[in-house]
Amino acid sequence: MEILSDSTANIDRTKKKILYQNTFRTPNYFWFDPNTLELQGFRLIAGQYQAIPANENGYLWSEQLELYLGIFESKLRYFTVDGQLVPTPQEAELEQRQAKEQILLEKEQERKAKEQAILEKEQAILEKEKLAQKLRELGIDPETI
């Protein structure tokens, strides 16, 4: 994978491509220009690089990575075989942190709901006791009602 710049683009597209093809025999060769968002890939077939055709989303398949390379939000990104964006380490960490926070939030909500249920039960018992006391004051045995 070559990231092109104004100073290296010509060499990366010509001399380096030939070097990787003829000397290193690199199975796939890609370049990406972050300024123009040009993404090109080549597969070594019978000793010669052949352009890798883009799929319907414009992604290029890498046999070595078993992933697609494509552009998402003006950045070079990896995609799974079914087209799902592979999260960066930072994105994966954020997703994990958010998932943990969500679990903690749900546990806190469960705890509060249990607390509320206990309070309501205690309140009902107190109300029942108050009513029983009132009945006794009126000379009525609450157990007979």
Secondary structure, DSSP 8 states (H G I E B T S, - for coil): -EE--TTTHHHHHTHHHHHHHHTS--SEEEEEETTTTEEEEEEEETTEEEE----TTS-EEETTTTEEEEEETTEEEEE-TTS-B---HHHHHHHHHHHHHHHHHHHHHHHHHHHHHHHHHHHHHHHHHHHHHHHHHTT--GGG-
